[in-house]
Amino acid sequence: MWKQGRRRRRGRRGRFPKPVRVGITPPITGLFPNPRGNLEPIFINSAELEAFRLVDLEGLSQEEAGQRMGISRGTVWRLVQNARKKTAQALIEGKPLQIV
């Protein structure tokens, strides 16, 4: 029997993902366009937001950000790419961006 925890994996097989260290909890839960429409929100998780902050805001290399977050450079690259795509989509399409 598998122990239920905060870590989730995709599918039934494989190893559990490494835990990600997040340095700062954002003071907001999302960004909403003005005027608000009835559009589906775009969800960005805290790991994507932290990688985005470290690389694009603080100017760290992906390797340095990975060391700070306790994950590999490749994982940081994937998280940053997802965060950039979601942020751009929210800005261009006027959709709300929610942090989960």
C-alpha positions in Angstrom: 0.0 0.0 0.0 1.3 3.5 -0.9 1.5 6.2 1.6 -0.4 9.2 0.7 1.5 12.5 0.9 2.0 15.8 -0.8 4.2 14.3 -3.6 2.3 13.2 -6.6 3.4 11.3 -9.6 1.9 10.9 -13.0 0.6 7.5 -13.8 1.0 4.4 -11.7 4.7 3.6 -12.1 7.9 5.4 -11.5 9.6 7.3 -8.7 8.1 10.0 -6.7 9.2 13.6 -7.7 11.7 15.4 -5.6 10.3 18.0 -3.3 10.8 21.6 -4.5 12.0 24.3 -2.1 10.1 27.5 -2.5 11.7 30.6 -0.9 8.9 33.1 -0.9 5.2 32.6 -0.7 3.5 35.2 -2.9 1.4 37.8 -1.1 -1.4 37.4 -3.7 -3.4 34.5 -5.0 -3.7 35.7 -8.6 -3.9 38.5 -11.1 -7.2 39.4 -12.7 -7.9 41.6 -15.8 -9.9 44.7 -15.6 -12.8 44.5 -16.6 -13.3 40.9 -15.6 -14.7 38.6 -18.2 -16.0 35.1 -17.9 -12.9 33.5 -19.1 -11.3 30.3 -17.8 -8.4 31.1 -15.5 -4.8 29.9 -16.1 -3.3 28.1 -13.1 0.4 28.5 -12.3 1.8 26.5 -9.4 4.2 27.8 -6.8 7.2 25.9 -8.2 6.8 27.5 -11.6 6.4 30.9 -10.0 9.5 30.4 -7.9 11.7 29.3 -10.8 10.3 32.2 -12.9 11.2 34.7 -10.0 14.7 33.3 -9.5 15.7 33.2 -13.2 13.9 36.2 -14.7 13.5 38.6 -11.7 16.7 37.9 -9.6 18.8 37.1 -12.7 20.2 33.8 -11.4 21.3 31.1 -13.9 19.2 28.0 -14.2 21.9 26.0 -12.4 22.0 28.4 -9.5 18.2 28.5 -9.3 18.2 24.7 -9.3 20.6 24.6 -6.4 18.5 27.0 -4.4 15.3 25.0 -5.1 16.9 21.6 -4.6 16.1 20.4 -8.2 18.0 19.8 -11.4 18.8 22.5 -14.0 16.6 20.7 -16.5 13.6 20.8 -14.2 14.2 24.6 -13.6 14.2 25.1 -17.4 10.9 23.2 -17.8 9.3 25.2 -14.9 10.5 28.5 -16.3 9.2 27.7 -19.8 5.8 26.7 -18.4 5.6 29.9 -16.3 6.6 32.1 -19.3 4.0 30.5 -21.5 1.2 30.8 -19.0 2.1 34.4 -18.2 2.2 35.4 -21.8 -1.1 33.6 -22.5 -2.8 35.4 -19.6 -1.5 38.8 -20.8 -2.4 38.3 -24.5 -5.8 36.6 -24.0 -6.8 38.8 -21.0 -7.4 35.7 -18.8 -7.0 35.6 -15.0 -3.8 34.1 -13.7 -4.3 32.1 -10.5 -1.5 30.9 -8.2 -2.0 27.4 -6.7 
